[in-house]
């Protein structure tokens, strides 16, 4: 809130922002996913506001946050899937059983399938 603004109604705030060259708009989103180096943040029932100021866009996101931590790198899972022609669940389980060792997971799945 800006100092000295008191109780400003939303319409007055929009007009003030417009005068300052700040544009905002609501984005109708069902889910927001942020990929991190250790997994994903999933924001459900989000309220997303895009704010443009001096040509730079920023996003404000409010919602219910759930964090999914990836046990294995996506590239490792894909490699196992490609080499053995198996599902993602099978590849992840094989990597889990092999303590993340890609080669061991591939060998175990190949032996299981033959």
Secondary structure, DSSP 8 states (H G I E B T S, - for coil): --TT--S--HHHHHHHHHHTTEEEEEE--SEEEEEETTEEEEEEEEEEEEEEETTEEEEEEEEEEEEEE-SS-HHHHHHHHHHHT--HHHHHHHHHHTTT-HHHHHHHHHHHH-
